[in-house]
Amino acid sequence: MWRVKSDLLLPVLELLPDGSYRSVLVNPKVTGNRREALIEDARRGGVLDEDKGRYARVVEYEVPDRDQDGQGELIALVTTITDVRQATAAVLAQAYHERQEHEGGNQQLKTYLRGPGKVLRSGSPALVEQEIWGYRLTHYAISALTCAAATAAGIDPDRVKFKRTVRILRRRAADPAFSP
């Protein structure tokens, strides 16, 4: 049995009680009969040479209302945490979602708020820290404003684009009629 995800074939070795499944990630350099032999060895639970293949666990879950059409998106999370007792599929999915949220916030800070490729202006460590806190506070203020406006409009705040909000605020702040 095979599952296809993003042009990647992952053999299903064992279905797990939490809905995830054990699989094996094979080094792309291992091909042909050697690849098939490695997968068969993995099916029997053999010890794998880590240069050739690694046991993995695949957690598939759907995130509702993820795209613009209001449809869900299927996520396939591949992890080396193969023991269900260490972390259930639900725990792994939640952790991955949280990681994505943090990465999105970091991208908003670095790319949209500060601007790509811009170096911090401060010359001393204390002033660099102060400048970083200034960016973080600005990011928080914009996020809070976005959340309040979206909630008042009955929209999910995650659907409001941070980049667009920053552009609107910059235009408004540059307007001579704007009073802080």
Secondary structure, 3 states (H helix, E strand, C coil): CEEEECCEEEECCEECCCCCEEEEEECCCCCHHHHHHHHHHHHCCCCCCCCCEEEEEEEEEEECCCCCCCCCEEEEEEECCCCCCCCCHHHHHHHHHHHHHHHHHHHHHHHHHCCCCCCCCCCCHHHHHHHHHHHHHHHHHHHHHHHHHHHHCCCCHHHCCHHHHHHHHHHHHHCCCCCC
